[in-house]
Amino acid sequence: MPTINGSPKSKRVISGTDDIEIGSSLPYDKDEPAPHFQMSQDKPEEYKFLLRDWIPYGALTGIFGDDAAGKSVFVLYGIIRPVITGSPWFNGSPGPKIPRNVLWCRTENDGVITQNRVARYKLPVERIKVLFSDNTRLDLSLQDHIDLIEKRINQSQIPLVVIDSLAAAHSKNENAANKM
């Protein structure tokens, strides 16, 4: 039997799960109780939220799903609408006390669809800012586009930036953290 630091190593293969070896790298004997650890006793860092426990300020929040699952509609009506109108959030929480602008960065050829939705939902179009006045699409591989987002955020004190869709906003491997 293989050993780790002179102790027998627990090894088990489960069929039907690509033959994953469970416990193959645990540095303790299978007959001993597994060690457990506690979370830090330090007071957790406080965060400011746009929507409490859902959307923190200054952090990336992603909405993921299958193609045509309704992600853009959910973001437009469930997240952008409360920010720009002060109406309640999708979870029933009270909306922001003061309506604000948002920045919508499109990366696909769907501007007409989004404009139609904004009209159908009777949203104040003047509060939905766009990055470009023409049909230019956001490309996160271009530093000029990143700089422009930052400039717009700072100029208008924008609390929410929507990139629809992130997959189309770059040419890098989004599954490789060091490539994004």
C-alpha positions, -999 to +999 in steps of 0.1 A: +000+000+000+014+035-008+024+056+022+027+093+030+053+102+056+055+065+066+017+062+071-005+041+049-024+062+023-061+057+019-070+050-018-104+043-032-116+043-068-152+050-076-165+038-109-187+060-131-170+092-120-140+090-144-122+068-118-115+096-094-092+086-066-107+097-033-083+105-005-053+098-026-034+128-015-046+132+021-016+133+045-032+112+073-040+076+080-075+064+070-079+049+104-073+082+122-100+109+125-097+134+097-084+168+108-109+197+108-103+234+108-123+263+120-128+295+101-109+325+114-122+340+146-113+374+133-142+397+125-150+393+088-143+422+065-173+445+060-186+450+024-208+475+009-236+461-013-256+474-041-281+445-032-274+431+003-258+396+001-262+395-037-242+422-055-212+437-037-197+470-048-163+467-065-166+430-072-175+410-103-209+394-101-218+370-129-251+357-142-245+324-160-269+302-179-276+285-212-280+305-244-314+322-246-322+313-210-332+349-202-300+362-185-302+396-203-339+400-195-333+391-158-304+416-156-324+444-173-356+439-153-344+424-121-312+443-115-310+474-137-347+484-132-343+488-094-311+508-098-325+533-123-360+536-108-357+528-071-383+500-075-380+468-054-353+442-062-362+408-077-360+393-043-386+417-028-360+439-010-366+476-012-348+492-041-322+520-038-335+552-022-320+573-050-322+561-086-288+561-104-274+555-138-260+522-150-235+515-178-246+489-203-216+475-224-228+454-253-206+429-269-231+413-293-252+426-321-283+429-299-288+467-295-322+468-311-334+439-289-322+457-257-338+490-269-371+472-275-370+457-240-363+490-224-393+505-242-416+475-233-406+477-196-410+515-197-376+520-182-360+555-182-337+552-211-317+583-201-304+564-170-290+535-191-257+548-204-238+530-232-201+529-237-202+538-274-226+560-294-223+539-325-223+501-330-188+495-316-187+465-294-168+462-261-135+444-264-118+438-231-085+429-248-082+466-257-068+488-229-086+518-244-120+501-238-111+493-202-099+529-196-132+542-211-153+520-187-133+534-158-137+570-170-175+566-174-178+551-140-159+579-124-176+607-144-211+596-136-207+578-102-221+546-118-228+519-093-235+491-118-217+481-150-233+454-172-212+435-198-235+415-220-220+391-226-186+386-210-178+356-232-181+378-263-161+407-247-127+391-251-107+365-270-090+349-240-097+316-223-123+325-196-116+291-179-080+299-173-077+325-145-042+336-156-054+343-192-083+368-184 
